[in-house]
Amino acid sequence: MTTLLVVAKEPRPGRVKTRLTPPFTPREAAALAEAALADTLEVVARTPARRRVLVLDGEPGPWLPSGFEVLRQCPGGLDERLAAAFAHCTGPSLLIGMDTPQVTPELLAVDFADCDAYFGPAEDGGFWALGLAEPDPALLLGVPMSTSRTGAVQRARLAGLRVRDLPPLRDVDTARDAELVASAAPGGRFAAELKRLTAAAR
C-alpha cells in the first residue's frame, strides 16, 4: 500500500491563490483554495492507502477529514519542503498538491509493481504528482520550483528509474485555470464555490 502525501497551505486570505486576485478578492481566492483543498483531501480519503499525510503550512481547519496525519512543512524553498516530506516516508509514496481538485481516486491508486517512480506533469510546465517506490529526498533538492522548467527538470532527475507517466493535469493558478478545472470536475466543492462567486459578481 502507498503513502499518499498532500502538500498544502492553510487557505487564509492573502496567503493562497494570489494570482486569482483580481478578478477575485483575497477572501474569495481563499474560499476557492479551501474548496480545492477539501476536494483533494476527500479524494485522498477515498483512495486505498497505507498512510494519508497532510504536509501543511499553517493550521488545520474544519476542511480536514479524519484519517490524516498532519506534518508541518519545514522552513526553506519548496524543493526542500517536498524533499523533507519524502524523508518522513518509507516504502512507496505518492505526493500531490492542493491545486488539482479534479484529481480522482483512479489516478492516485498507483501500482509500483515493476515501477520505481510515477510522474504527473502539469500543463503549466510543473508537476502535480511525484511517486517514488523508495523515497529519496535528493531527487528533489535543487530542482527550480514554480517555473516553466520545473517539470522537465524534475522528470530528468528520474533518469535511470523505471517511470510511469500520469496524465497531465491543469493547476489552478489563474481565473481561466479555475474555469477549466471546474468544468473538468463539475460535481466538486471547487466548481460549486466558483459558480457561487461568479453568480454573486453579476
C-alpha positions as CSV (number, residue, x, y, z in Angstrom):
1,M,0.0,0.0,0.0
2,T,1.1,3.5,-0.8
3,T,1.6,6.5,1.4
4,L,-0.3,9.5,0.0
5,L,1.1,12.9,0.7
6,V,-0.8,16.2,0.1
7,V,1.3,19.4,0.2
8,A,-0.9,22.4,1.1
9,K,-1.1,25.8,2.6
10,E,-3.8,26.8,5.1
11,P,-6.4,28.7,3.0
12,R,-6.1,32.1,4.5
13,P,-6.8,35.3,2.6
14,G,-3.7,36.9,1.2
15,R,-1.6,33.7,1.6
16,V,-3.1,31.5,-1.1
17,K,-4.1,31.8,-4.7
18,T,-2.8,35.3,-5.0
19,R,-2.8,35.1,-8.8
20,L,-6.6,34.9,-8.7
21,T,-6.7,38.5,-7.5
22,P,-8.1,40.1,-9.5
23,P,-10.8,39.3,-10.5
24,F,-11.4,37.7,-7.1
25,T,-10.8,39.3,-3.7
26,P,-8.2,37.7,-1.4
27,R,-11.1,36.3,0.7
28,E,-12.8,34.8,-2.4
29,A,-9.4,33.4,-3.6
30,A,-9.0,31.8,-0.2
31,A,-12.5,30.3,-0.4
32,L,-11.6,28.8,-3.7
33,A,-8.4,27.4,-2.3
34,E,-10.3,25.9,0.6
35,A,-12.7,24.2,-1.8
36,A,-9.8,22.9,-3.9
37,L,-8.1,21.5,-0.8
38,A,-11.3,20.0,0.5
39,D,-11.9,18.2,-2.8
40,T,-8.4,17.0,-2.9
41,L,-8.4,15.6,0.6
42,E,-11.8,14.0,0.1
43,V,-10.4,12.1,-2.9
44,V,-7.3,11.0,-1.0
45,A,-9.6,9.8,1.8
46,R,-11.4,7.6,-0.7
47,T,-8.2,6.2,-2.2
48,P,-6.7,3.0,-0.7
49,A,-3.5,3.9,1.2
50,R,-1.2,2.8,3.9
51,R,-0.9,6.3,5.3
52,R,-2.6,9.6,4.4
53,V,-0.4,12.6,5.3
54,L,-1.2,16.3,5.0
55,V,2.1,18.3,4.7
56,L,0.8,21.6,5.9
57,D,2.0,25.2,6.0
58,G,-0.3,26.7,8.6
59,E,-3.0,25.2,10.9
60,P,-5.6,22.5,10.2
61,G,-9.2,23.6,9.8
62,P,-12.7,22.1,9.5
63,W,-11.8,21.2,5.9
64,L,-9.5,18.4,7.2
65,P,-11.3,15.0,7.2
66,S,-10.4,12.3,9.7
67,G,-7.8,9.7,9.0
68,F,-5.0,12.1,8.1
69,E,-1.7,12.6,9.8
70,V,-0.6,16.3,9.8
71,L,3.1,17.0,9.1
72,R,4.3,20.6,9.4
73,Q,6.2,21.9,6.4
74,C,9.8,22.6,7.2
75,P,11.5,26.0,6.5
76,G,13.2,26.6,3.2
77,G,12.4,26.5,-0.5
78,L,9.7,24.4,-2.0
79,D,12.2,21.8,-3.2
80,E,13.4,21.5,0.4
81,R,9.9,21.2,1.8
82,L,8.9,18.5,-0.7
83,A,12.2,16.6,0.0
84,A,11.5,16.7,3.7
85,A,8.0,15.3,3.1
86,F,9.5,12.3,1.4
87,A,12.1,12.0,4.1
88,H,9.3,11.1,6.6
89,C,8.2,8.2,4.4
90,T,9.3,4.6,4.0
91,G,8.1,2.5,1.1
92,P,6.0,3.6,-1.9
93,S,4.9,7.1,-1.6
94,L,2.9,9.5,-3.9
95,L,3.0,13.3,-3.4
96,I,0.4,15.7,-4.8
97,G,-0.5,19.3,-4.2
98,M,-3.8,21.1,-3.5
99,D,-4.0,22.8,-6.9
100,T,-5.7,19.9,-8.8
101,P,-9.1,19.4,-7.3
102,Q,-10.1,17.4,-10.4
103,V,-7.9,14.5,-9.3
104,T,-9.6,11.1,-8.9
105,P,-9.0,8.0,-6.8
106,E,-8.3,6.2,-10.0
107,L,-5.4,8.5,-10.8
108,L,-4.0,8.1,-7.2
109,A,-4.3,4.3,-6.9
110,V,-0.8,3.8,-8.4
111,D,0.8,0.3,-8.5
112,F,4.6,0.3,-8.0
113,A,5.0,-3.3,-9.3
114,D,7.8,-3.2,-11.9
115,C,8.0,0.6,-11.4
116,D,10.3,2.9,-9.5
117,A,8.5,6.2,-9.9
118,Y,5.4,8.0,-11.1
119,F,5.4,11.4,-12.6
120,G,2.3,13.6,-13.3
121,P,3.1,16.7,-15.4
122,A,1.1,19.9,-15.0
123,E,0.0,21.9,-18.1
124,D,1.9,25.0,-16.9
125,G,5.3,23.1,-17.0
126,G,5.4,22.0,-13.4
127,F,4.2,18.7,-12.0
128,W,1.1,17.7,-10.0
129,A,2.3,14.3,-8.8
130,L,5.5,12.6,-7.9
131,G,5.6,9.0,-6.7
132,L,8.7,7.1,-5.5
133,A,8.9,3.4,-4.7
134,E,11.9,4.2,-2.5
135,P,11.6,7.8,-1.3
136,D,14.9,9.7,-1.9
137,P,14.8,13.4,-0.9
138,A,17.9,14.0,-3.0
139,L,15.8,13.6,-6.2
140,L,14.0,16.9,-5.4
141,L,16.7,19.1,-3.8
142,G,17.9,21.8,-6.1
143,V,15.0,21.5,-8.6
144,P,13.9,25.0,-9.5
145,M,10.2,25.3,-8.4
146,S,7.4,27.4,-9.8
147,T,8.9,27.8,-13.3
148,S,8.0,26.6,-16.7
149,R,11.0,24.3,-16.5
150,T,10.2,22.7,-13.2
151,G,8.5,19.6,-14.6
152,A,11.2,18.9,-17.2
153,V,14.0,19.2,-14.6
154,Q,12.2,17.0,-12.1
155,R,11.4,14.4,-14.8
156,A,15.1,14.4,-15.8
157,R,16.1,13.7,-12.1
158,L,14.3,10.4,-12.5
159,A,16.6,9.2,-15.3
160,G,17.7,5.6,-14.7
161,L,14.5,4.8,-12.9
162,R,11.5,2.9,-14.3
163,V,9.0,5.7,-14.6
164,R,5.3,5.6,-15.4
165,D,3.8,8.9,-16.5
166,L,0.4,10.0,-15.3
167,P,-1.9,12.2,-17.4
168,P,-1.2,15.9,-17.4
169,L,-3.5,18.0,-15.3
170,R,-4.1,21.7,-15.0
171,D,-3.2,23.6,-11.8
172,V,-5.5,26.3,-10.5
173,D,-3.4,29.4,-10.8
174,T,-5.4,31.9,-12.8
175,A,-9.1,32.7,-13.2
176,R,-9.0,30.9,-16.6
177,D,-7.5,27.9,-14.9
178,A,-10.3,27.9,-12.4
179,E,-12.9,27.8,-15.1
180,L,-11.3,24.9,-16.9
181,V,-10.7,22.9,-13.8
182,A,-14.3,23.4,-12.6
183,S,-15.6,22.2,-15.9
184,A,-13.4,19.1,-15.6
185,A,-14.9,18.3,-12.2
186,P,-18.3,19.9,-12.1
187,G,-19.6,17.9,-9.2
188,G,-17.0,19.1,-6.7
189,R,-16.9,21.8,-4.0
190,F,-14.4,23.8,-6.1
191,A,-16.9,24.0,-9.0
192,A,-19.7,24.9,-6.7
193,E,-17.7,27.7,-5.0
194,L,-16.6,29.1,-8.3
195,K,-20.2,29.1,-9.5
196,R,-21.4,30.8,-6.3
197,L,-18.7,33.5,-6.5
198,T,-19.3,34.1,-10.2
199,A,-23.1,34.4,-9.7
200,A,-22.6,36.8,-6.8
201,A,-20.5,39.1,-9.0
202,R,-23.2,39.5,-11.6
